[in-house]
Amino acid sequence: MHRESRENWDDARRAASIHYSEKMDELEKKQEEISAAFDALRQARMEEGTKDESNPRLKSERAVINRLKREQGEIFAELKPLRKEADGKIDKKALNDEYRDKCKQAVSVKNSRIYSRTAEQIYANFRTARDKAFKDNATMRFHPFDGTGYFQFRCRKKDRDIMVDGISVDDFMSAEYREHLRFAVESVDTSKKKTRIRIKAVLTVGATKASKVFHEFDWIYHRPLPPDCQIQNGKILRTRTGDKFKYDLVLTIKVPDSEVIAPSNLNGTIGVDIGFRRSGNTVLVATVMTDDPSKPPLEVKAPSEEVSAMEHVEAIALGFCYFIRLWGHQAGRLRQSIRGQRSFEI
């Protein structure tokens, strides 16, 4: 839909301005020349047996690419005012409305067969990525699907005849939250060292029960929730790890506003901001402050011998990387010289 929308916009601009259309044809021709130049560079690398661009042939091919890119930049500069002029002659509202209608049809439950909450979140992520691509003047790249994804759900409870957002931690952990059939806690096992939670979720939806796909998940309750929080939303994440998948449950919670303590009631409280950062010739480990405004912040710095040891390790690492790069270049030259000889002795 994104590519189709961009093509529709470009066709409308071309129809509105002949100068824009001619300049776009020139740009497309230049992009084809750049693509052919990169193909020639790759072919030269294979034939020469090296990627080192100090090689005369590779250096010549790179010069051609740089020249073509400069010419492409000049075309972009000439195209910018022409595009602005063409935009003033087209019906932007009709193009945007057509795109939005197609997006709404795509995310509808009837067409996508995805729970509406998940479809809305997918559409929101797509809009964010699309807006960022326009802002950064970048190209959206659509990766092949590898099974990674998520199921979005919303926690709500019935209060008489209305639905109330959010459930308490007690309702969640006591397995009493069963009103929202798309996501229900089946059981909570506290007999083991770490609590286990079994959840039943509807991953796909449909008009009939037979068209729905139910699945049960078992999770380790490794991070306790604040007892006074309210669980608003959740997400079941599926991430590929090698040839298997890892499932995680991520909950969005709402915590009550914390009580603000007046500075006069702190009674000698000390605040420590831990963070490693450079400070002159040493490393700043933390900053300590008290509630006494007359006392300046105290900087905790690492001992000089530890800093020198860290720098020594960094120097060794940089030297090792330089050695590997140098060895790679020398190995490439040796391989090239051996290929140029008809016979050699070891």
C-alpha positions as CSV (number, residue, x, y, z in Angstrom):
1,M,0.0,0.0,0.0
2,H,2.9,2.4,0.8
3,R,4.6,1.8,-2.6
4,E,1.3,2.0,-4.4
5,S,0.5,5.3,-2.7
6,R,3.9,6.8,-3.6
7,E,3.4,5.7,-7.2
8,N,0.0,7.4,-7.3
9,W,1.5,10.6,-5.9
10,D,4.3,10.5,-8.5
11,D,1.8,9.8,-11.3
12,A,-0.3,12.8,-10.2
13,R,2.8,15.1,-10.1
14,R,3.8,13.9,-13.6
15,A,0.4,14.6,-15.0
16,A,0.3,18.1,-13.3
17,S,3.8,19.2,-14.5
18,I,5.6,18.2,-17.7
19,H,8.9,19.7,-16.3
20,Y,8.7,17.5,-13.2
21,S,8.0,14.4,-15.4
22,E,11.0,15.1,-17.6
23,K,13.3,15.7,-14.6
24,M,12.1,12.4,-13.0
25,D,12.8,10.5,-16.3
26,E,16.3,12.0,-16.1
27,L,16.7,10.9,-12.5
28,E,15.5,7.3,-13.2
29,K,18.0,7.1,-16.1
30,K,20.8,8.3,-13.8
31,Q,19.9,5.7,-11.1
32,E,20.1,3.0,-13.7
33,E,23.6,4.2,-14.6
34,I,24.6,4.1,-11.0
35,S,23.2,0.6,-10.6
36,A,25.2,-0.5,-13.6
37,A,28.3,1.1,-12.2
38,F,28.0,-0.8,-9.0
39,D,27.6,-4.1,-11.0
40,A,30.8,-3.2,-12.8
41,L,32.6,-2.6,-9.5
42,R,31.5,-6.0,-8.2
43,Q,32.6,-7.7,-11.4
44,A,36.0,-6.0,-11.2
45,R,36.4,-7.1,-7.6
46,M,35.8,-10.7,-8.6
47,E,38.2,-10.6,-11.6
48,E,40.9,-8.8,-9.6
49,G,40.5,-11.0,-6.6
50,T,40.5,-8.0,-4.1
51,K,38.4,-5.4,-2.5
52,D,41.3,-3.0,-2.0
53,E,40.4,0.1,-3.9
54,S,44.0,1.1,-4.3
55,N,43.9,-1.3,-7.2
56,P,43.9,0.8,-10.4
57,R,40.9,-0.9,-12.0
58,L,38.8,-0.7,-8.8
59,K,39.9,2.9,-8.2
60,S,38.7,3.8,-11.7
61,E,35.3,2.1,-11.2
62,R,34.8,3.9,-7.9
63,A,35.6,7.2,-9.6
64,V,32.8,6.5,-12.1
65,I,30.3,5.9,-9.2
66,N,31.3,9.1,-7.4
67,R,30.9,11.1,-10.6
68,L,27.4,9.6,-11.2
69,K,26.4,10.3,-7.6
70,R,27.4,14.0,-7.9
71,E,25.3,14.3,-11.1
72,Q,22.4,12.6,-9.2
73,G,22.7,15.1,-6.4
74,E,22.5,18.0,-8.9
75,I,19.3,16.4,-10.4
76,F,17.8,16.2,-6.9
77,A,18.5,19.9,-6.3
78,E,16.8,20.8,-9.6
79,L,13.9,18.4,-8.8
80,K,13.0,19.9,-5.4
81,P,11.4,23.2,-6.6
82,L,9.7,21.3,-9.5
83,R,8.1,18.8,-7.0
84,K,6.9,21.7,-4.8
85,E,5.3,23.4,-7.8
86,A,3.6,20.1,-8.9
87,D,2.3,19.5,-5.4
88,G,0.4,22.8,-5.6
89,K,-1.5,21.5,-8.7
90,I,-2.6,18.1,-7.4
91,D,-5.5,17.0,-5.2
92,K,-3.7,15.9,-2.0
93,K,-6.8,15.3,0.0
94,A,-8.2,12.8,-2.6
95,L,-4.8,10.9,-2.6
96,N,-4.6,10.8,1.2
97,D,-8.2,9.7,1.6
98,E,-7.7,6.9,-0.9
99,Y,-4.7,5.7,1.0
100,R,-6.4,5.8,4.4
101,D,-9.4,3.9,3.1
102,K,-7.2,1.1,1.9
103,C,-5.4,1.0,5.2
104,K,-8.7,0.8,7.1
105,Q,-9.9,-2.1,4.9
106,A,-6.6,-3.9,5.4
107,V,-6.7,-3.8,9.2
108,S,-10.4,-4.7,9.5
109,V,-11.1,-8.0,11.2
110,K,-13.1,-9.2,8.2
111,N,-10.1,-8.9,5.9
112,S,-7.1,-9.4,8.2
113,R,-8.6,-12.1,10.4
114,I,-6.5,-10.5,13.2
115,Y,-7.9,-9.4,16.6
116,S,-8.7,-5.7,16.2
117,R,-6.4,-4.6,19.0
118,T,-3.4,-6.3,17.4
119,A,-4.3,-5.0,14.0
120,E,-4.6,-1.4,15.3
121,Q,-1.1,-1.7,17.0
122,I,0.4,-3.0,13.7
123,Y,-1.1,-0.1,11.8
124,A,0.2,2.3,14.5
125,N,3.7,0.9,14.1
126,F,3.5,1.1,10.4
127,R,2.4,4.8,10.5
128,T,5.3,5.6,12.8
129,A,7.8,3.9,10.5
130,R,6.3,5.7,7.4
131,D,6.3,9.1,9.1
132,K,10.0,8.6,10.1
133,A,10.9,7.6,6.5
134,F,9.3,10.8,5.2
135,K,11.0,12.9,7.8
136,D,14.5,11.4,7.2
137,N,14.0,11.2,3.4
138,A,14.6,7.5,3.7
139,T,13.3,4.4,1.9
140,M,11.0,1.9,3.8
141,R,12.4,-1.6,3.6
142,F,10.1,-4.5,4.1
143,H,11.9,-7.5,5.5
144,P,10.7,-11.1,4.8
145,F,8.5,-12.6,7.5
146,D,10.5,-14.9,9.8
147,G,7.7,-15.7,12.3
148,T,8.4,-12.9,14.7
149,G,5.4,-11.0,15.9
150,Y,3.1,-10.1,18.7
151,F,-0.5,-10.4,20.0
152,Q,-1.9,-7.2,21.6
153,F,-4.7,-7.4,24.1
154,R,-6.5,-5.0,26.4
155,C,-7.5,-5.6,30.0
156,R,-11.1,-4.5,30.9
157,K,-13.7,-5.6,33.4
158,K,-17.4,-5.3,33.4
159,D,-18.9,-2.9,36.0
160,R,-22.6,-3.4,35.7
161,D,-23.4,-2.5,32.1
162,I,-20.1,-0.7,31.1
163,M,-16.6,-1.9,30.5
164,V,-13.9,-0.4,32.8
165,D,-10.3,-0.3,31.7
166,G,-7.7,-2.0,33.8
167,I,-7.6,-4.8,36.3
168,S,-5.8,-5.1,39.6
169,V,-2.8,-7.3,40.3
170,D,-4.9,-9.4,42.7
171,D,-7.5,-10.2,40.0
172,F,-4.7,-11.1,37.6
173,M,-2.7,-13.3,40.0
174,S,-5.8,-15.0,41.5
175,A,-6.8,-16.2,38.0
176,E,-10.2,-14.5,38.5
177,Y,-9.8,-12.4,35.3
178,R,-11.9,-14.4,32.9
179,E,-14.4,-11.9,31.5
180,H,-12.2,-11.0,28.5
181,L,-12.3,-14.2,26.6
182,R,-9.6,-13.2,24.2
183,F,-7.1,-13.2,27.0
184,A,-7.8,-15.1,30.2
185,V,-5.6,-16.3,33.1
186,E,-6.3,-20.1,33.5
187,S,-4.2,-20.8,36.6
188,V,-1.4,-19.6,38.8
189,D,1.1,-22.1,40.2
190,T,2.9,-20.9,43.3
191,S,4.3,-24.3,44.4
192,K,7.6,-23.8,42.6
193,K,10.5,-21.5,43.3
194,K,9.2,-19.1,40.7
195,T,5.5,-18.6,40.1
196,R,4.1,-20.0,36.9
197,I,1.2,-18.3,35.1
198,R,-0.9,-20.2,32.5
199,I,-2.8,-17.9,30.1
200,K,-5.3,-18.8,27.3
201,A,-5.4,-16.4,24.4
202,V,-7.3,-16.2,21.1
203,L,-4.7,-15.5,18.4
204,T,-7.0,-15.2,15.4
205,V,-10.7,-14.2,15.3
206,G,-13.7,-15.0,13.2
207,A,-17.5,-15.0,13.1
208,T,-17.7,-18.6,14.4
209,K,-15.9,-20.4,17.3
210,A,-14.5,-22.9,14.7
211,S,-12.6,-20.1,13.0
212,K,-10.9,-19.0,16.2
213,V,-7.5,-20.3,17.2
214,F,-6.9,-20.7,20.9
215,H,-3.5,-21.2,22.5
216,E,-2.2,-21.7,26.0
217,F,1.0,-20.1,27.3
218,D,3.0,-20.9,30.4
219,W,5.2,-18.1,31.8
220,I,7.7,-17.7,34.6
221,Y,6.6,-14.8,36.8
222,H,10.2,-13.5,37.2
223,R,9.5,-9.8,37.8
224,P,6.8,-9.0,40.5
225,L,4.3,-6.3,39.7
226,P,3.7,-3.4,42.1
227,P,0.8,-4.5,44.4
228,D,-1.1,-1.2,43.9
229,C,-0.7,-1.0,40.1
230,Q,-3.4,-1.4,37.5
231,I,-2.8,-3.6,34.4
232,Q,-4.0,-1.8,31.4
233,N,-2.7,-3.6,28.3
234,G,-0.5,-6.5,27.4
235,K,1.4,-8.0,24.6
236,I,2.6,-11.5,23.8
237,L,5.9,-11.3,21.9
238,R,7.3,-14.1,19.7
239,T,10.9,-13.7,18.8
240,R,13.0,-16.1,16.7
241,T,16.1,-17.5,18.3
242,G,17.8,-19.8,15.7
243,D,15.3,-22.4,14.6
244,K,13.0,-21.9,17.6
245,F,10.8,-19.2,19.1
246,K,10.9,-17.4,22.4
247,Y,7.7,-16.1,24.0
248,D,7.5,-13.1,26.4
249,L,4.6,-11.5,28.1
250,V,4.8,-7.7,28.4
251,L,2.3,-5.9,30.6
252,T,1.6,-2.1,30.5
253,I,0.7,-1.0,34.0
254,K,-0.5,2.2,35.6
255,V,1.0,3.1,38.9
256,P,-0.7,5.6,41.3
257,D,1.0,9.0,41.7
258,S,3.7,8.9,44.2
259,E,3.6,11.2,47.2
260,V,6.0,14.2,47.0
261,I,8.1,14.6,50.1
262,A,9.0,18.1,51.1
263,P,12.8,18.8,51.2
264,S,12.4,19.8,54.9
265,N,11.2,16.3,55.7
266,L,14.0,14.4,54.0
267,N,16.0,14.2,57.2
268,G,19.5,13.7,55.8
269,T,18.6,11.7,52.7
270,I,21.4,11.0,50.3
271,G,21.0,10.5,46.6
272,V,23.5,8.6,44.4
273,D,23.5,8.9,40.6
274,I,25.6,6.0,39.3
275,G,27.1,6.5,35.8
276,F,30.5,5.9,34.3
277,R,31.8,8.8,32.2
278,R,35.1,10.5,31.4
279,S,36.2,13.4,33.7
280,G,39.6,14.8,32.8
281,N,42.2,12.1,33.1
282,T,40.0,9.8,35.2
283,V,36.6,8.1,35.1
284,L,33.6,9.5,37.1
285,V,31.9,6.5,38.8
286,A,29.0,8.3,40.6
287,T,27.7,11.6,42.0
288,V,26.5,11.9,45.6
289,M,24.2,14.7,46.8
290,T,22.5,15.4,50.1
291,D,19.4,17.4,51.0
292,D,21.7,20.1,52.5
293,P,21.9,22.9,49.9
294,S,25.1,24.3,51.4
295,K,27.0,21.1,50.5
296,P,28.1,20.8,46.9
297,P,27.7,17.4,45.0
298,L,30.5,14.9,45.7
299,E,32.1,13.2,42.7
300,V,33.3,9.6,43.2
301,K,36.2,8.9,40.8
302,A,37.9,5.7,40.0
303,P,41.5,5.1,41.3
304,S,44.2,6.2,38.8
305,E,45.7,2.8,38.7
306,E,42.4,1.2,37.6
307,V,42.0,3.9,34.9
308,S,45.5,3.3,33.6
309,A,44.8,-0.5,33.5
310,M,41.6,0.1,31.5
311,E,43.4,2.3,29.0
312,H,46.1,-0.4,28.7
313,V,43.4,-2.9,27.8
314,E,41.9,-0.5,25.3
315,A,45.3,0.1,23.7
316,I,45.9,-3.7,23.4
317,A,42.5,-4.1,21.8
318,L,43.1,-1.3,19.3
319,G,46.5,-2.7,18.4
320,F,45.1,-6.2,17.9
321,C,42.4,-4.8,15.5
322,Y,45.1,-2.9,13.6
323,F,47.2,-6.1,13.3
324,I,44.2,-8.1,12.0
325,R,43.5,-5.4,9.4
326,L,47.1,-5.2,8.3
327,W,47.3,-9.0,8.1
328,G,44.2,-9.0,5.9
329,H,45.7,-6.5,3.5
330,Q,49.0,-8.4,3.3
331,A,47.2,-11.7,2.7
332,G,45.2,-10.1,-0.1
333,R,48.3,-8.8,-1.8
334,L,50.0,-12.2,-1.4
335,R,47.0,-14.0,-2.9
336,Q,47.0,-11.5,-5.8
337,S,50.7,-12.0,-6.5
338,I,50.4,-15.8,-6.4
339,R,47.6,-15.7,-8.9
340,G,49.7,-13.6,-11.3
341,Q,52.5,-16.2,-11.3
342,R,52.2,-19.3,-13.5
343,S,54.4,-21.4,-11.3
344,F,55.9,-20.9,-7.9
345,E,57.7,-22.9,-5.2
346,I,57.0,-23.3,-1.5
